[in-house]
Amino acid sequence: MALNNEHIKWFRDSSPYIDAHRDRTFVICLTGDALRSANLKNIVSDCALLNSLGVRLILVFNGDSAILEALGDEWSLSGQHRITTPEQIETVTAVVGGKTHELAAMFAASSPDTPTALNKTRREVLTSSGSFVKARPIGIVDGIDFQNSGNVRKVQGDAIAAQLNNGAVVLVPPVGYSPSGEIFYLDAIQIACETACELNAEKLIFLTQHEGLLNEAGETINEVDLSHPEPALSTGTELLPFCHVACQQGVGRCHILSYDVDGALLEELFTRDGCGTQVVGHSYEQIRDATTDDVAGILRLISPLEDAGILVKRSRERLESEIDRFLVIERDGLLISCGALYPYHCSEKGGFGELACLVTHPDYRKSDRGDRLLESVEKRAREDGLSNLFVLTTQSAHWFQERGFVARDRDTLPQARQALYNDQRGSTVLVKPL
């Protein structure tokens, strides 16, 4: 029987994320025209799948398009907010209520079927909605009275958490209620941000018309690190302030994806590289010193090259004793690159450092990780007072030469390293002045 190896590999690779996402709270916000997208049923189906995998899911949705169909040009816009009159709020609540019921029906129709041989009972996805958001009026701004358009006063986190504890997907419409009984139309993006903060959510996910944040060249930006200067954007600038607030308030990560791309949600959540833009308070890919907890990950990186004879074999015991020599690049919990620096302080030739075990995971070799790690090793060598960096290689001489290393005779090496040179391997000696 032929096996679909690609699907098998994808499922195996996704298993760490399945475990990591279980019992976590995700807030998903349908922005813009998401409710009119031809892909909406697939989004709901994927949300139902997340629910079946143990994700605590809150779905906030925008009602602008549907309300505009009902009210037309009479529902005026000033700046970023609609002006909603007391007469219009009745239509708004009717439209939004209808959309809430439509979404609930779609979830009911998207309940994952369990194999009948194992369980003849169809698993139902529960949904819950209610007055989870307290609101206050926007008021009068620059002489314009926004009437029944409001801002979020408070999200009823305990009430939402109670529904999540019962396994329900919580649907949050873009309306809120004041203590005096007034109804206000609210910004769904603001609701989603406040809800994620109130429930200390792991993720805040915005589904938009674009495939993430785009730079000025129209290219999707894979990650925005809010601890660095913001990149120049052509789209999505209105979302970044909310991402700032969410990350500052303890939300793990924000994601910006397209609601028109089928499977974008699953691709972003269950693969290492995702498909949209991830916004973090600090980069989820970092270069750092290795620790003893990294020994197993380093062994996984170098073992294939050791088996191929490209690297000299290192035992776990040796690696543990030399772990302070290593730098690693960690990406979302996975070690994707490693390298080591062994210093030789010798007065006759100046300080030398040996670069060893520079290895990058096969999935990331067509990127700049090797260069970045080399730069970090060179920086550390300079800090240690070393004036030259050398490497012994059997198959990567060209790569190092392209980065400033020059072939030298064996006697260029420090005396202590010459004594350890393996004649059988016949490694090329390459040196780079620092």
C-alpha positions as CSV (number, residue, x, y, z in Angstrom):
1,M,0.0,0.0,0.0
2,A,1.4,3.4,-1.0
3,L,1.8,5.8,1.9
4,N,1.4,9.6,1.8
5,N,4.7,10.4,3.3
6,E,4.2,14.1,3.1
7,H,1.1,14.0,5.2
8,I,2.7,11.6,7.7
9,K,5.7,13.9,8.1
10,W,3.4,16.9,8.5
11,F,1.4,15.1,11.2
12,R,4.5,14.1,13.1
13,D,6.0,17.6,12.9
14,S,2.7,19.1,14.2
15,S,2.6,16.9,17.2
16,P,4.6,19.2,19.5
17,Y,2.3,22.1,18.6
18,I,-0.8,20.0,19.3
19,D,0.5,19.3,22.8
20,A,1.7,22.9,23.3
21,H,-1.7,24.4,22.3
22,R,-3.8,22.1,24.4
23,D,-5.7,24.0,27.2
24,R,-4.3,27.4,25.9
25,T,-6.6,30.3,25.3
26,F,-6.7,31.7,21.7
27,V,-8.6,34.8,20.7
28,I,-9.4,35.0,17.0
29,C,-10.7,38.2,15.4
30,L,-12.6,38.2,12.1
31,T,-11.9,41.7,10.7
32,G,-13.1,43.5,7.6
33,D,-15.1,41.4,5.2
34,A,-14.3,38.1,6.8
35,L,-17.9,37.2,7.3
36,R,-18.4,37.5,3.6
37,S,-15.4,35.5,2.6
38,A,-15.9,32.3,0.6
39,N,-13.5,30.7,3.0
40,L,-15.6,31.4,6.1
41,K,-16.9,27.8,6.4
42,N,-13.4,26.5,6.3
43,I,-12.3,28.9,9.0
44,V,-15.2,27.8,11.2
45,S,-14.3,24.1,10.5
46,D,-10.7,24.8,11.4
47,C,-11.8,26.5,14.6
48,A,-13.9,23.4,15.4
49,L,-10.8,21.3,14.9
50,L,-8.9,23.5,17.3
51,N,-11.7,23.1,19.9
52,S,-11.5,19.3,19.5
53,L,-7.8,19.5,20.1
54,G,-8.3,21.2,23.5
55,V,-7.8,24.8,22.5
56,R,-9.9,27.3,24.5
57,L,-11.3,29.4,21.7
58,I,-12.9,32.9,21.6
59,L,-14.1,34.2,18.3
60,V,-14.7,37.9,18.0
61,F,-16.2,39.1,14.7
62,N,-16.7,42.4,12.9
63,G,-20.2,43.3,11.6
64,D,-19.5,46.3,9.4
65,S,-20.2,44.8,6.0
66,A,-23.5,43.2,7.0
67,I,-24.7,46.4,8.9
68,L,-23.8,48.6,5.9
69,E,-26.0,46.3,3.7
70,A,-28.9,47.1,6.0
71,L,-28.2,50.8,6.8
72,G,-26.4,52.0,3.7
73,D,-24.8,55.4,3.6
74,E,-26.9,56.6,6.5
75,W,-24.4,54.7,8.8
76,S,-21.7,57.4,8.5
77,L,-18.0,57.1,9.3
78,S,-15.9,59.6,11.1
79,G,-12.2,58.7,11.4
80,Q,-12.0,55.1,12.4
81,H,-15.4,54.9,14.1
82,R,-19.0,54.7,12.9
83,I,-21.6,57.1,14.1
84,T,-24.5,55.0,15.4
85,T,-27.7,56.7,16.2
86,P,-30.3,55.3,18.8
87,E,-32.5,54.5,15.9
88,Q,-29.8,52.6,14.0
89,I,-28.6,50.6,17.0
90,E,-31.8,48.5,16.8
91,T,-30.9,47.4,13.3
92,V,-27.3,46.9,14.3
93,T,-28.2,44.5,17.1
94,A,-30.6,42.7,14.9
95,V,-27.9,42.2,12.2
96,V,-25.2,41.2,14.7
97,G,-27.6,38.8,16.4
98,G,-28.3,37.2,13.1
99,K,-24.6,36.8,12.4
100,T,-24.1,35.3,15.8
101,H,-26.7,32.6,15.1
102,E,-25.3,32.0,11.7
103,L,-21.9,31.3,13.1
104,A,-23.3,29.1,15.8
105,A,-25.1,27.1,13.1
106,M,-21.9,26.8,11.1
107,F,-20.1,25.4,14.1
108,A,-22.9,22.9,14.6
109,A,-22.5,21.8,11.0
110,S,-18.7,21.6,11.4
111,S,-18.6,19.3,14.4
112,P,-15.8,16.7,13.7
113,D,-17.1,13.2,13.0
114,T,-15.6,10.5,15.2
115,P,-14.9,7.1,13.6
116,T,-18.1,5.2,13.9
117,A,-16.3,2.0,14.7
118,L,-14.9,3.7,17.8
119,N,-17.7,6.0,18.8
120,K,-21.2,6.1,17.3
121,T,-21.9,9.4,19.0
122,R,-21.2,12.5,16.9
123,R,-19.2,15.1,18.8
124,E,-21.0,18.4,19.0
125,V,-19.1,21.7,19.2
126,L,-20.8,23.9,21.8
127,T,-21.0,27.6,21.2
128,S,-21.8,30.3,23.7
129,S,-22.6,34.0,23.4
130,G,-23.9,36.7,25.7
131,S,-23.3,40.1,27.3
132,F,-19.6,39.5,27.9
133,V,-18.5,43.1,27.2
134,K,-19.3,46.2,29.2
135,A,-19.2,49.4,27.1
136,R,-19.0,53.2,27.5
137,P,-19.8,55.8,24.8
138,I,-17.1,57.3,22.7
139,G,-18.8,60.6,23.4
140,I,-18.2,63.8,21.5
141,V,-14.9,64.1,19.7
142,D,-13.9,67.3,17.7
143,G,-17.6,68.3,17.9
144,I,-18.9,65.0,16.5
145,D,-21.3,63.0,18.7
146,F,-20.8,59.3,18.1
147,Q,-24.0,58.5,20.0
148,N,-24.3,54.7,20.3
149,S,-20.9,53.9,19.1
150,G,-18.6,53.1,22.1
151,N,-15.4,51.7,23.5
152,V,-14.8,48.7,25.7
153,R,-15.2,49.4,29.4
154,K,-14.6,45.9,30.7
155,V,-14.5,42.4,29.4
156,Q,-16.3,39.9,31.7
157,G,-13.4,37.5,31.8
158,D,-14.8,35.2,34.5
159,A,-18.0,34.7,32.6
160,I,-16.1,33.8,29.4
161,A,-13.8,31.5,31.3
162,A,-16.7,29.6,32.7
163,Q,-18.0,28.9,29.2
164,L,-14.5,27.9,28.1
165,N,-14.2,25.5,31.0
166,N,-17.4,23.8,29.7
167,G,-15.6,23.2,26.4
168,A,-17.6,25.9,24.4
169,V,-16.4,28.1,21.7
170,V,-17.3,31.6,22.9
171,L,-18.7,33.9,20.2
172,V,-18.3,37.6,21.0
173,P,-20.2,40.0,18.7
174,P,-19.2,43.7,18.3
175,V,-21.7,45.1,20.8
176,G,-21.5,46.0,24.4
177,Y,-23.8,47.1,27.2
178,S,-23.5,50.0,29.7
179,P,-24.6,49.7,33.3
180,S,-27.5,51.9,32.5
181,G,-28.8,49.5,29.9
182,E,-27.7,51.2,26.7
183,I,-26.3,49.2,23.8
184,F,-23.2,50.4,21.9
185,Y,-21.6,49.2,18.7
186,L,-17.9,48.5,19.3
187,D,-14.7,47.9,17.4
188,A,-14.1,44.2,17.1
189,I,-10.3,44.6,17.0
190,Q,-10.5,46.5,20.3
191,I,-12.7,43.8,21.8
192,A,-10.3,41.1,20.7
193,C,-7.3,42.9,22.2
194,E,-9.1,43.6,25.5
195,T,-10.4,40.0,25.7
196,A,-7.0,38.5,25.1
197,C,-5.5,40.7,27.8
198,E,-8.2,40.0,30.3
199,L,-8.0,36.2,29.9
200,N,-4.2,36.2,29.6
201,A,-4.5,34.5,26.3
202,E,-1.6,32.6,24.7
203,K,-2.4,34.0,21.2
204,L,-4.3,36.9,19.6
205,I,-5.0,36.1,16.0
206,F,-6.3,38.7,13.5
207,L,-7.8,37.3,10.2
208,T,-7.5,40.1,7.6
209,Q,-7.7,40.6,3.9
210,H,-3.9,40.4,3.6
211,E,-1.6,37.5,4.1
212,G,0.0,39.2,7.0
213,L,1.8,42.5,7.3
214,L,3.3,43.7,4.1
215,N,6.4,45.8,3.7
216,E,6.6,48.7,1.2
217,A,7.6,46.3,-1.5
218,G,4.4,44.3,-1.0
219,E,6.1,41.3,0.6
220,T,4.8,39.5,3.6
221,I,6.9,40.0,6.8
222,N,7.3,36.8,8.6
223,E,7.9,38.3,12.1
224,V,7.7,41.7,13.7
225,D,9.7,42.0,17.0
226,L,8.2,44.9,19.0
227,S,11.5,45.2,20.9
228,H,13.1,46.5,17.7
229,P,12.1,49.5,15.6
230,E,9.0,48.9,13.6
231,P,9.4,48.1,9.9
232,A,8.0,50.3,7.2
233,L,4.6,48.8,6.3
234,S,2.2,49.2,3.4
235,T,-0.7,47.4,5.3
236,G,-1.7,46.5,8.8
237,T,-0.5,49.6,10.6
238,E,-3.9,49.9,12.4
239,L,-3.3,46.5,14.0
240,L,0.2,47.0,15.5
241,P,-0.9,49.3,18.3
242,F,-3.3,46.6,19.5
243,C,-0.4,44.0,19.2
244,H,1.7,46.4,21.3
245,V,-0.9,46.5,24.0
246,A,-1.5,42.8,24.0
247,C,2.2,41.8,24.2
248,Q,2.7,44.4,27.0
249,Q,-0.2,42.9,28.9
250,G,1.2,39.3,28.8
251,V,-0.4,37.9,25.6
252,G,2.1,35.4,24.3
253,R,2.0,36.2,20.6
254,C,-0.1,38.0,18.0
255,H,-0.7,36.6,14.5
256,I,-1.9,38.3,11.4
257,L,-3.3,36.0,8.6
258,S,-5.5,36.1,5.6
259,Y,-9.2,35.0,5.9
260,D,-9.2,34.1,2.2
261,V,-6.4,31.6,2.3
262,D,-7.7,28.1,3.0
263,G,-5.8,26.5,5.9
264,A,-3.9,29.6,6.9
265,L,-4.9,29.2,10.6
266,L,-3.7,25.6,10.7
267,E,-0.5,26.4,8.8
268,E,0.4,29.2,11.2
269,L,-0.4,27.3,14.3
270,F,1.0,23.8,13.5
271,T,4.1,24.5,11.4
272,R,7.3,26.1,12.5
273,D,7.5,28.7,9.8
274,G,3.7,29.5,9.6
275,C,2.2,31.5,6.7
276,G,1.5,35.0,7.9
277,T,3.1,37.5,10.3
278,Q,3.8,36.8,13.9
279,V,4.1,39.7,16.2
280,V,6.1,39.2,19.4
281,G,7.3,41.3,22.3
282,H,10.7,39.7,21.6
283,S,12.0,37.5,18.8
284,Y,11.0,33.9,19.0
285,E,14.3,33.1,17.2
286,Q,17.3,33.9,19.2
287,I,21.1,33.3,19.4
288,R,22.2,32.4,22.9
289,D,24.7,30.5,25.0
290,A,24.1,26.8,25.1
291,T,23.2,25.0,28.4
292,T,23.2,21.4,29.4
293,D,19.5,21.3,28.5
294,D,20.6,21.7,24.9
295,V,22.8,18.7,24.7
296,A,20.2,16.4,23.2
297,G,19.2,19.1,20.6
298,I,22.9,19.6,19.6
299,L,23.4,15.9,19.3
300,R,20.4,15.7,16.9
301,L,21.9,18.5,14.8
302,I,25.5,17.0,14.6
303,S,24.8,13.3,14.6
304,P,23.9,13.0,10.8
305,L,27.1,14.8,9.9
306,E,29.1,12.7,12.3
307,D,27.6,9.5,10.7
308,A,28.6,10.8,7.3
309,G,32.2,11.4,8.4
310,I,31.9,15.2,7.9
311,L,32.3,15.9,11.7
312,V,34.4,14.2,14.2
313,K,32.2,12.2,16.6
314,R,31.6,13.7,20.0
315,S,30.2,11.7,22.9
316,R,27.4,13.0,25.1
317,E,29.9,13.1,28.0
318,R,32.3,15.3,26.0
319,L,29.6,17.5,24.8
320,E,28.3,18.1,28.3
321,S,31.8,19.0,29.5
322,E,32.3,21.4,26.6
323,I,28.8,22.9,26.5
324,D,30.0,26.3,27.6
325,R,31.9,26.5,24.3
326,F,28.7,26.4,22.2
327,L,26.3,29.0,20.9
328,V,22.9,27.9,19.5
329,I,20.1,29.4,17.5
330,E,16.7,28.5,19.0
331,R,13.5,28.9,16.9
332,D,10.2,28.3,18.7
333,G,11.7,25.8,21.1
334,L,13.8,23.9,18.4
335,L,17.6,24.2,18.1
336,I,18.2,24.9,14.4
337,S,21.9,25.8,14.5
338,C,24.9,25.4,16.7
339,G,28.6,26.3,16.7
340,A,31.5,26.2,19.1
341,L,34.5,28.3,19.9
342,Y,37.7,26.8,21.4
343,P,40.3,29.4,22.4
344,Y,44.0,28.9,22.1
345,H,46.0,31.7,23.8
346,C,49.6,31.3,22.5
347,S,52.1,34.1,22.8
348,E,54.1,33.1,19.8
349,K,51.3,33.5,17.3
350,G,48.7,35.6,19.1
351,G,45.3,34.4,20.2
352,F,43.6,31.8,18.0
353,G,40.1,30.5,18.2
354,E,38.8,27.3,16.6
355,L,35.4,27.4,15.1
356,A,33.9,23.9,15.3
357,C,30.6,22.1,14.9
358,L,29.0,24.9,12.8
359,V,25.8,23.1,11.8
360,T,22.4,24.2,10.7
361,H,19.2,22.1,10.5
362,P,18.5,20.9,6.9
363,D,15.3,22.9,6.7
364,Y,17.1,26.2,7.4
365,R,20.3,25.8,5.4
366,K,19.2,28.1,2.6
367,S,19.0,31.0,5.0
368,D,21.3,33.3,6.8
369,R,21.5,31.3,10.1
370,G,25.0,30.1,9.4
371,D,26.2,33.6,8.8
372,R,24.5,35.0,11.9
373,L,26.0,32.3,14.1
374,L,29.4,32.8,12.5
375,E,29.1,36.6,13.3
376,S,28.3,35.8,16.9
377,V,31.3,33.4,17.2
378,E,33.6,36.0,15.7
379,K,32.2,38.6,18.2
380,R,32.8,36.3,21.1
381,A,36.3,35.6,19.9
382,R,37.1,39.3,19.8
383,E,35.7,39.8,23.3
384,D,38.0,36.9,24.4
385,G,41.0,38.8,23.0
386,L,41.6,36.4,20.1
387,S,43.1,37.8,16.9
388,N,42.4,34.9,14.5
389,L,39.7,32.4,13.9
390,F,40.4,29.1,12.2
391,V,38.4,26.1,11.1
392,L,39.3,22.6,9.9
393,T,36.9,21.3,7.2
394,T,36.7,18.5,4.7
395,Q,33.7,19.6,2.6
396,S,32.9,23.3,3.3
397,A,36.0,25.1,2.4
398,H,34.3,27.2,-0.3
399,W,31.6,28.4,2.1
400,F,34.2,29.6,4.6
401,Q,36.4,31.2,1.9
402,E,33.5,33.2,0.7
403,R,33.3,34.6,4.2
404,G,36.9,35.8,4.5
405,F,38.7,32.6,5.5
406,V,42.0,31.8,3.7
407,A,43.7,28.4,3.3
408,R,46.8,28.0,5.3
409,D,49.4,25.4,6.1
410,R,49.0,23.2,9.1
411,D,51.9,24.8,10.9
412,T,49.9,28.0,11.0
413,L,47.8,26.5,13.8
414,P,48.7,26.8,17.5
415,Q,51.2,24.1,18.6
416,A,48.6,22.5,20.8
417,R,46.1,22.2,17.9
418,Q,48.8,20.9,15.5
419,A,49.4,18.0,17.9
420,L,45.7,17.0,17.6
421,Y,45.5,17.2,13.8
422,N,44.1,14.0,12.2
423,D,46.2,13.0,9.1
424,Q,43.6,10.5,8.0
425,R,40.9,13.1,7.7
426,G,43.2,15.5,5.8
427,S,41.1,18.5,6.8
428,T,41.7,21.9,5.0
429,V,43.0,24.6,7.4
430,L,41.3,27.9,6.9
431,V,42.1,31.1,8.9
432,K,40.4,34.4,9.2
433,P,42.0,37.5,10.9
434,L,39.6,39.2,13.3
